[in-house]
Every structure is written in C-alpha cells, then in structure tokens.
Amino acid sequence: MRTPVRYFLELQLAMALGALVCFFVGGALQTASMLATVYRPGTVMFFLGDVFFLTVPVVAWMVFCGRGWQHSLELAAAMLAPVVAIVVVGVMTQSAYLMWLITAMYPAMSLGMLAYLLYRRDVFVGARDLVGLA
C-alpha cells in the first residue's frame, strides 16, 4: 500500500524525469538557429516549456496509477498555483521575475504537490493500486 510520502517520492521522480527531458529538448532547440532566440532561458517560451515538462509526467503517472483525471488535474492545479502566484506578483510589481522563477519553479511546484497530497490524503491512503507496485 502506498502512502502520501511514497506517492510524493514517485511524483518527484516523474517530475525529475520531465525536467531531464526538458533539458535535452532545450539543448536540441538551442542548436536550431531559428528557435534559439525564442526558446532560451529568460523567455516566456522557456518558462512554458518548463511548466509543461514538469507537469505532464506527473499527471501521466497519476492517471497510470489509477487515480483518474479529476485527481490528476487537481494535483496539476495545486502544482501550478504557486507558480501562478509568483507570476502575478511579478507582473503587479513590474519586476523581472522570469529568470528566478525558472529556478524557483521546481521547489514551488513540489510544495504545491506536497500540500495537495496531504490535503487529499484520503485519496492516497489505503487505496488499491492498479499498477501493482504497492
């Protein structure tokens, strides 16, 4: 049986794998001269790419483990909420937040993930797993 802590570690692994894929995709796009100016650190496209590659593997793992789309999308929203809050504050204060947001995104998303797992503990404690890894 999985616990919220075990799910957190599994989801962190999925997020780390997504970050690794993002790293390789970013490197490949940097070699393409046409895309190098659009997809580089500090740009909105780079930020959106990070968000995509950190969130999608987590949602996919949740669906694969049988938690369904509702809980998967709730988790994605919980992961993205801190990032959106940072962006909103950055826009309101007219500060250059994008570069440090890329650095702070992983811990912020992890904190949102942990908060969701603890808040919805009933979904993750005692439930049967479809994957058979419990």
C-alpha positions as protocol buffer text, in pm:
chain_id: "A"
residue {
  index: 1
  type: MET
  ca { x: 0 y: 0 z: 0 }
}
residue {
  index: 2
  type: ARG
  ca { x: 129 y: 343 z: -91 }
}
residue {
  index: 3
  type: THR
  ca { x: 138 y: 632 z: 148 }
}
residue {
  index: 4
  type: PRO
  ca { x: 127 y: 1004 z: 60 }
}
residue {
  index: 5
  type: VAL
  ca { x: 503 y: 1017 z: 121 }
}
residue {
  index: 6
  type: ARG
  ca { x: 564 y: 733 z: -122 }
}
residue {
  index: 7
  type: TYR
  ca { x: 340 y: 899 z: -381 }
}
residue {
  index: 8
  type: PHE
  ca { x: 530 y: 1223 z: -327 }
}
residue {
  index: 9
  type: LEU
  ca { x: 859 y: 1048 z: -398 }
}
residue {
  index: 10
  type: GLU
  ca { x: 717 y: 875 z: -706 }
}
residue {
  index: 11
  type: LEU
  ca { x: 576 y: 1202 z: -835 }
}
residue {
  index: 12
  type: GLN
  ca { x: 906 y: 1377 z: -767 }
}
residue {
  index: 13
  type: LEU
  ca { x: 1075 y: 1113 z: -979 }
}
residue {
  index: 14
  type: ALA
  ca { x: 825 y: 1173 z: -1260 }
}
residue {
  index: 15
  type: MET
  ca { x: 884 y: 1546 z: -1233 }
}
residue {
  index: 16
  type: ALA
  ca { x: 1262 y: 1499 z: -1237 }
}
residue {
  index: 17
  type: LEU
  ca { x: 1236 y: 1283 z: -1549 }
}
residue {
  index: 18
  type: GLY
  ca { x: 1027 y: 1557 z: -1709 }
}
residue {
  index: 19
  type: ALA
  ca { x: 1296 y: 1810 z: -1616 }
}
residue {
  index: 20
  type: LEU
  ca { x: 1558 y: 1588 z: -1776 }
}
residue {
  index: 21
  type: VAL
  ca { x: 1356 y: 1564 z: -2097 }
}
residue {
  index: 22
  type: CYS
  ca { x: 1313 y: 1942 z: -2088 }
}
residue {
  index: 23
  type: PHE
  ca { x: 1688 y: 1982 z: -2054 }
}
residue {
  index: 24
  type: PHE
  ca { x: 1754 y: 1768 z: -2359 }
}
residue {
  index: 25
  type: VAL
  ca { x: 1478 y: 1928 z: -2565 }
}
residue {
  index: 26
  type: GLY
  ca { x: 1608 y: 2273 z: -2469 }
}
residue {
  index: 27
  type: GLY
  ca { x: 1959 y: 2174 z: -2573 }
}
residue {
  index: 28
  type: ALA
  ca { x: 1835 y: 2042 z: -2904 }
}
residue {
  index: 29
  type: LEU
  ca { x: 1635 y: 2359 z: -2970 }
}
residue {
  index: 30
  type: GLN
  ca { x: 1938 y: 2575 z: -2886 }
}
residue {
  index: 31
  type: THR
  ca { x: 2123 y: 2421 z: -3179 }
}
residue {
  index: 32
  type: ALA
  ca { x: 1843 y: 2516 z: -3419 }
}
residue {
  index: 33
  type: SER
  ca { x: 1930 y: 2877 z: -3501 }
}
residue {
  index: 34
  type: MET
  ca { x: 1571 y: 2976 z: -3578 }
}
residue {
  index: 35
  type: LEU
  ca { x: 1440 y: 2856 z: -3242 }
}
residue {
  index: 36
  type: ALA
  ca { x: 1741 y: 2956 z: -3032 }
}
residue {
  index: 37
  type: THR
  ca { x: 1619 y: 3313 z: -2993 }
}
residue {
  index: 38
  type: VAL
  ca { x: 1268 y: 3211 z: -2893 }
}
residue {
  index: 39
  type: TYR
  ca { x: 1347 y: 2917 z: -2665 }
}
residue {
  index: 40
  type: ARG
  ca { x: 1625 y: 3025 z: -2430 }
}
residue {
  index: 41
  type: PRO
  ca { x: 1644 y: 3087 z: -2055 }
}
residue {
  index: 42
  type: GLY
  ca { x: 1460 y: 3403 z: -1960 }
}
residue {
  index: 43
  type: THR
  ca { x: 1195 y: 3380 z: -2231 }
}
residue {
  index: 44
  type: VAL
  ca { x: 828 y: 3304 z: -2190 }
}
residue {
  index: 45
  type: MET
  ca { x: 860 y: 3002 z: -2420 }
}
residue {
  index: 46
  type: PHE
  ca { x: 1133 y: 2856 z: -2199 }
}
residue {
  index: 47
  type: PHE
  ca { x: 916 y: 2914 z: -1891 }
}
residue {
  index: 48
  type: LEU
  ca { x: 613 y: 2750 z: -2055 }
}
residue {
  index: 49
  type: GLY
  ca { x: 829 y: 2458 z: -2169 }
}
residue {
  index: 50
  type: ASP
  ca { x: 947 y: 2403 z: -1813 }
}
residue {
  index: 51
  type: VAL
  ca { x: 590 y: 2414 z: -1682 }
}
residue {
  index: 52
  type: PHE
  ca { x: 481 y: 2164 z: -1947 }
}
residue {
  index: 53
  type: PHE
  ca { x: 768 y: 1919 z: -1893 }
}
residue {
  index: 54
  type: LEU
  ca { x: 736 y: 1932 z: -1513 }
}
residue {
  index: 55
  type: THR
  ca { x: 358 y: 1890 z: -1502 }
}
residue {
  index: 56
  type: VAL
  ca { x: 269 y: 1642 z: -1777 }
}
residue {
  index: 57
  type: PRO
  ca { x: 474 y: 1345 z: -1645 }
}
residue {
  index: 58
  type: VAL
  ca { x: 319 y: 1388 z: -1301 }
}
residue {
  index: 59
  type: VAL
  ca { x: -34 y: 1389 z: -1443 }
}
residue {
  index: 60
  type: ALA
  ca { x: 51 y: 1090 z: -1662 }
}
residue {
  index: 61
  type: TRP
  ca { x: 183 y: 894 z: -1363 }
}
residue {
  index: 62
  type: MET
  ca { x: -129 y: 974 z: -1160 }
}
residue {
  index: 63
  type: VAL
  ca { x: -354 y: 851 z: -1442 }
}
residue {
  index: 64
  type: PHE
  ca { x: -135 y: 543 z: -1491 }
}
residue {
  index: 65
  type: CYS
  ca { x: -165 y: 463 z: -1119 }
}
residue {
  index: 66
  type: GLY
  ca { x: -543 y: 470 z: -1146 }
}
residue {
  index: 67
  type: ARG
  ca { x: -613 y: 798 z: -969 }
}
residue {
  index: 68
  type: GLY
  ca { x: -822 y: 926 z: -1260 }
}
residue {
  index: 69
  type: TRP
  ca { x: -832 y: 1255 z: -1439 }
}
residue {
  index: 70
  type: GLN
  ca { x: -1006 y: 1451 z: -1164 }
}
residue {
  index: 71
  type: HIS
  ca { x: -735 y: 1394 z: -903 }
}
residue {
  index: 72
  type: SER
  ca { x: -462 y: 1426 z: -1166 }
}
residue {
  index: 73
  type: LEU
  ca { x: -586 y: 1765 z: -1278 }
}
residue {
  index: 74
  type: GLU
  ca { x: -639 y: 1876 z: -918 }
}
residue {
  index: 75
  type: LEU
  ca { x: -277 y: 1787 z: -849 }
}
residue {
  index: 76
  type: ALA
  ca { x: -165 y: 1979 z: -1160 }
}
residue {
  index: 77
  type: ALA
  ca { x: -360 y: 2283 z: -1039 }
}
residue {
  index: 78
  type: ALA
  ca { x: -201 y: 2254 z: -694 }
}
residue {
  index: 79
  type: MET
  ca { x: 143 y: 2235 z: -854 }
}
residue {
  index: 80
  type: LEU
  ca { x: 80 y: 2535 z: -1078 }
}
residue {
  index: 81
  type: ALA
  ca { x: -87 y: 2758 z: -816 }
}
residue {
  index: 82
  type: PRO
  ca { x: 240 y: 2871 z: -651 }
}
residue {
  index: 83
  type: VAL
  ca { x: 394 y: 2941 z: -991 }
}
residue {
  index: 84
  type: VAL
  ca { x: 92 y: 3144 z: -1100 }
}
residue {
  index: 85
  type: ALA
  ca { x: 106 y: 3338 z: -772 }
}
residue {
  index: 86
  type: ILE
  ca { x: 472 y: 3424 z: -835 }
}
residue {
  index: 87
  type: VAL
  ca { x: 392 y: 3535 z: -1191 }
}
residue {
  index: 88
  type: VAL
  ca { x: 101 y: 3751 z: -1076 }
}
residue {
  index: 89
  type: VAL
  ca { x: 310 y: 3919 z: -807 }
}
residue {
  index: 90
  type: GLY
  ca { x: 589 y: 3971 z: -1060 }
}
residue {
  index: 91
  type: VAL
  ca { x: 353 y: 4134 z: -1308 }
}
residue {
  index: 92
  type: MET
  ca { x: 189 y: 4351 z: -1042 }
}
residue {
  index: 93
  type: THR
  ca { x: 524 y: 4476 z: -912 }
}
residue {
  index: 94
  type: GLN
  ca { x: 668 y: 4505 z: -1264 }
}
residue {
  index: 95
  type: SER
  ca { x: 976 y: 4309 z: -1160 }
}
residue {
  index: 96
  type: ALA
  ca { x: 1196 y: 4088 z: -1372 }
}
residue {
  index: 97
  type: TYR
  ca { x: 1075 y: 3765 z: -1216 }
}
residue {
  index: 98
  type: LEU
  ca { x: 1113 y: 3524 z: -1507 }
}
residue {
  index: 99
  type: MET
  ca { x: 1475 y: 3415 z: -1457 }
}
residue {
  index: 100
  type: TRP
  ca { x: 1449 y: 3340 z: -1087 }
}
residue {
  index: 101
  type: LEU
  ca { x: 1107 y: 3184 z: -1143 }
}
residue {
  index: 102
  type: ILE
  ca { x: 1272 y: 2917 z: -1359 }
}
residue {
  index: 103
  type: THR
  ca { x: 1499 y: 2839 z: -1063 }
}
residue {
  index: 104
  type: ALA
  ca { x: 1223 y: 2856 z: -802 }
}
residue {
  index: 105
  type: MET
  ca { x: 967 y: 2667 z: -1010 }
}
residue {
  index: 106
  type: TYR
  ca { x: 1069 y: 2314 z: -911 }
}
residue {
  index: 107
  type: PRO
  ca { x: 1057 y: 2378 z: -533 }
}
residue {
  index: 108
  type: ALA
  ca { x: 736 y: 2581 z: -566 }
}
residue {
  index: 109
  type: MET
  ca { x: 567 y: 2306 z: -767 }
}
residue {
  index: 110
  type: SER
  ca { x: 693 y: 2043 z: -522 }
}
residue {
  index: 111
  type: LEU
  ca { x: 546 y: 2239 z: -232 }
}
residue {
  index: 112
  type: GLY
  ca { x: 210 y: 2258 z: -411 }
}
residue {
  index: 113
  type: MET
  ca { x: 228 y: 1886 z: -482 }
}
residue {
  index: 114
  type: LEU
  ca { x: 301 y: 1801 z: -119 }
}
residue {
  index: 115
  type: ALA
  ca { x: 20 y: 2027 z: 2 }
}
residue {
  index: 116
  type: TYR
  ca { x: -226 y: 1852 z: -229 }
}
residue {
  index: 117
  type: LEU
  ca { x: -113 y: 1504 z: -126 }
}
residue {
  index: 118
  type: LEU
  ca { x: -152 y: 1591 z: 241 }
}
residue {
  index: 119
  type: TYR
  ca { x: -484 y: 1769 z: 187 }
}
residue {
  index: 120
  type: ARG
  ca { x: -631 y: 1482 z: -17 }
}
residue {
  index: 121
  type: ARG
  ca { x: -471 y: 1210 z: 197 }
}
residue {
  index: 122
  type: ASP
  ca { x: -795 y: 1008 z: 173 }
}
residue {
  index: 123
  type: VAL
  ca { x: -730 y: 950 z: -198 }
}
residue {
  index: 124
  type: PHE
  ca { x: -383 y: 811 z: -139 }
}
residue {
  index: 125
  type: VAL
  ca { x: -406 y: 615 z: 185 }
}
residue {
  index: 126
  type: GLY
  ca { x: -546 y: 264 z: 174 }
}
residue {
  index: 127
  type: ALA
  ca { x: -649 y: 278 z: -189 }
}
residue {
  index: 128
  type: ARG
  ca { x: -574 y: -18 z: -410 }
}
residue {
  index: 129
  type: ASP
  ca { x: -319 y: 44 z: -679 }
}
residue {
  index: 130
  type: LEU
  ca { x: -378 y: -62 z: -1036 }
}
residue {
  index: 131
  type: VAL
  ca { x: -8 y: -67 z: -1115 }
}
residue {
  index: 132
  type: GLY
  ca { x: 72 y: -342 z: -867 }
}
residue {
  index: 133
  type: LEU
  ca { x: 376 y: -164 z: -725 }
}
residue {
  index: 134
  type: ALA
  ca { x: 234 y: -137 z: -375 }
}
